[in-house]
Amino acid sequence: MSAAAISALAAPAFAQSGQANVIEELVVTAQKKEEALQDVPIAVSAFDQNALEKSKIDGGPNLVLAVPNVNFSKGNFTGYNFQIRGIGSKLVAASGDAGTGIHLNNAPLIANNLFETEFYDVERVEVLRGPQGTLYGRNATGGVVNLLTAKPTDTFEGNLRAEYGNYNTMKARGMVNLPLGDMLALRLAGSYLKRDGFGENIVTGNDADDRDLWGTRATLSFKPSDRLQTWVMWDHFEEDDNRSRIGKQFCTKDNGPANVGGVAFSSAAGGLVGQVQRGFFTQGCAATSLYSADVLGTVNSAGTLGGLFGALGGFQTGDAYAGKVQTPNIRDIESTFDPIYKSKTDIYEFNAVFDLTENVSLNWLSSYTFYKLYTRQDYNRYTPSVGFNATPNPVNVFAAVPGYATAIYPSLFPNGAIRDPQNGTLNRFTTSDISSAYTEQWSHEVRFQSSFDGPFNFNVGAFMTKFRTDGDYYVMFNTGTGYYQINNLFATGNANCVGPAPCVSVDPNADPNRSGHNYYDSYGPYRLTSYAVFGELYWQMAENFKWTLGLRYSIDDKKVLAHSVTLGAPGVGPTPIGTQKVKFKEPTGRFGFDWQPDLGFTNDTLIYGFYARGYKGGGVNPPFSPGIGVVPVSPTFEPEFIDSFEIGTKNTLLDGTLQVNMAAFHYDYKGYQVSKIINRTSINENIDAKVKGVEFESIWQPLDGLRLNAAIGYLDSKIGDASSIDTFNRTQSNSLLTLVKSSAASNCVVTTAHAATALTIANATNPFNLLGVCTLASAAGAGTNIGGGAIAAGTNAFGGLVSEGVAADISGNELPNSPHWTVSLGAQYTWTLGDWDATLRGDYYRQTKTFARIYNSEPDRIKGWENVNLTLTIVNSDMGVEVGGYIKNATNEKAITDFYLTDDSSGMFRNVFYTEPRTYGVSVTKRW
């Protein structure tokens, strides 16, 4: 199996030896007991605070640089995907579980800031690879990241570290440990980070993506006797800045076809009719490579829901972003306002260990977490090139209403300005969004652990957690508000009414409160109650051979208080549609051996082999928007299961100066959960896959002061027999099929011949009749292949068959974000200069190309990337002083780590996530 390539930078001694270059071992608790890392038959990497600092692993995202077969990227809705051996979280659902469990002092955290804050005053960070559950209280199919904070000791000590770097980066962190008599000790620690933005908002002139955050932690230990030890901890995190929730928005503009099946768009009204018609045949952004020359274009707003409302009301003539190209600097944005990012977390933990007998201990761990998040930003990240019309485009749905162009429109929208309470009064196309969350989690775990001298021992326990979250995802667009204001005026006499039908309520508040139906609001409070019993039985069959049997039984009870999407619906406030419930009861476990043979050519060898079954619960798909599409979608998605087979070996050689560890694994992966966004709703699908791989890690200290390390991972993932409609390319580039927009701005597919017929009819009648092409008038013809494998769901009013699109064959494709190779190499040398010890260290990382989605198309391809970190530390142990310098991402790599593809109604743009730019700085540390 694998061990951390840099796990042994500072730790308890490996052995009594006269050699100064013997590798020191790191003691870990991956099996809920203290063991040397080389004796643990689990694929685990571990890093103490010293190792983290020397390799500039400042926080969770940087772990990707040191652990084999790990990948990391931010997500679109303030989340992230920490992926181990191809297993992570590519679904979007409040009721979805993460593939990688995040734990703080062994307590699972469903909502957390561990990948936004930085590591400080930690004892260790452990990364366990492979399915977990028989020892950890919450299931995880990919693995576990366990952050273990430093605990109080009976010795006074303290430290203070200050750092300054480019981008005006100011960091500070410190710790003080206070013994309080014979039984009590208190440890206080804190961290602070403030820096300027990596880019600029070229509209406001302010920094974009800056940081202003801090954290503090207090831990009190109480040891009244040798048999009882307790800890109480409070951990607080707070952030208030202009962090960009997403990165650059990529789009190669799709202008729509020049004609449809040879039928020209109408030339009536000076071509304005044809301009509106053409907008119904664009998806906004074309499916092109992330690295194409024109990928920093802008969405064709005519292919969006906001653009549709702009056309219906006559606010906008054509594309609001016509001719617009984004700034080439990937760090810059062009937003109407600066992003807002506010987050606050409080975690309380209590842990008690009581020796019931000389050989049996009781461990009780209780945790409470409160997490609050509010983020707001410009939806499209760039401003329009074409403003609203002071006089409405004559091609609009209200053109026949007397006085609309001459009196009604000018009075509601003077000089074309829409008075939108959420976006302000603006005469240009503007969309913004808010992602917010309020969560609470209680968890309790009780374990009994034995340490008998005989051949049998056990580690068994029970676990319970309750989790609740309330939050909203709002999308607010001023053309929608303007369109509803017009309709409200006609229906009620009050454009900004708030009340029951026929009023479409316009929320008067700048910060929406769910009362309005003039914006999109995804709201569905989620409740989880999870129980489990788990444990392992150990049989020491011989002095050097042990069998392990682990079992777990889990019950996950999930409830979503579902609310319908009320955008444009008459009425006020959220509309409950009932409680959606799912419940899963699953047994899992593991079985295997570990053997420590005497091979002669090694100092110590561990060989192990295990079968394990992992499980991750299913959940509830979010409520559907009206006009979701023509294919019914399941209201729930199924669980994931992994059957894992793993063998590995850990070896210490050359009198303790060399460690060589290897692992090989094979996963039979059932029910992989993956999302795609259709008409503003996340649809989660289940597919099967096979995953196999090899991991190699080594540490070598050939000379006193010289340390070399390597961590190499190989991963091969293949999706089983499966097909799925790619919303980015619904026709699969078949010229006999044509994409058309619906009245909800979602997309459907019809034959090109039928699209031409519909356009011919619209040319002779009304251009807005084209919005009925996707609407089913009957189920006649359902199941018919209209061409290229596009299966019809029925017939529209024009007499044509309508399909959701061509299902792409994804069999044999790679799992997303699963590079074939990850390589981490490091070297450091320490030499003595009088009373000072200087350590120079360099770390190199590379991962090969990946795909962002299951379709593995050219638009999904992400190039391989690399990273170089350099550090120099000079320490005077007698004085307790350390001076350091660092460079992170020394080559200033601009690497894409992932992207989020939006839906049809937003125009199919991609929000792209990057690694951070080159940073450098100096630090001073004083220890007492």
Secondary structure, DSSP 8 states (H G I E B T S, - for coil): ----TTTTSS-S-S---S-TT-----EE-TTSS-EEGGG--SEEEEE-HHHHHHTT--SGGGGGGTSTTEEEEE-TTS-EEEEETTBS-B---TT---SEEEEETTEE-SS--TTTS---SEEEEEEEES-B-SSSSS-BSSEEEEEEE----SS-EEEEEEEEETTTEEEEEEEEEEEETTTEEEEEEEEEEEE--SEEBTTT--EES-EEEEEEEEEEEEEEETTEEEEEEEEEEEEEE---SS--EEBEE----SSBTTB----GGGGHHHHHHHHTT--SEE---TTSTTTB----GGGSHHHHHHHHHT---S-TTTT----S-TT-B--SS--EEEEEEEEEEEEEEEESSSSEEEEEEEEEEEEEEEEEEESSSS--SS---SS--SSSTTTTSTTIIIIIHHHHSGGG-EEETTTEEESS--EEEEEEEEEEEEEEEEEEEE--SSSEEEEEEEEEEEEEEE-EEEEEEHHHHHHHHHHHHHHHS-TT--SSTT-B-----SS--S--SSSEEEE--EEEEEEEEEEEEEEEEETTEEEEEEEEEEEEEEEEEEEE--TT-SBSS-EEEEEEEEEEEEEEEEEEEEE----SSSSEEEEEEEEEEEEE--EE-----TT--SS---SEE--EEEEEEEEEEEEEEGGGTEEEEEEEEEEEEEEEEEEEEETTEEEEEEEEEEEEEEEEEEEEEEETTEEEEEEEEEEEEEE-S-EEE-TTSTTTT-TTEEEEE-TTS-EEEEEHHHHHHHHHHHHHS-GGGGGGTTSEEE-TTTT-B-STTEEEEEEETTS-EEEEEEEEE-TT---TT--SEEEEEEEEEEEEETTEEEEEEEEEEEE--EESSTT--GGGEE--EEEEEEEEEEEETTTTEEEEEEEESTT----EEEEEE--GGGTS-EEEEE----EEEEEEEEE-
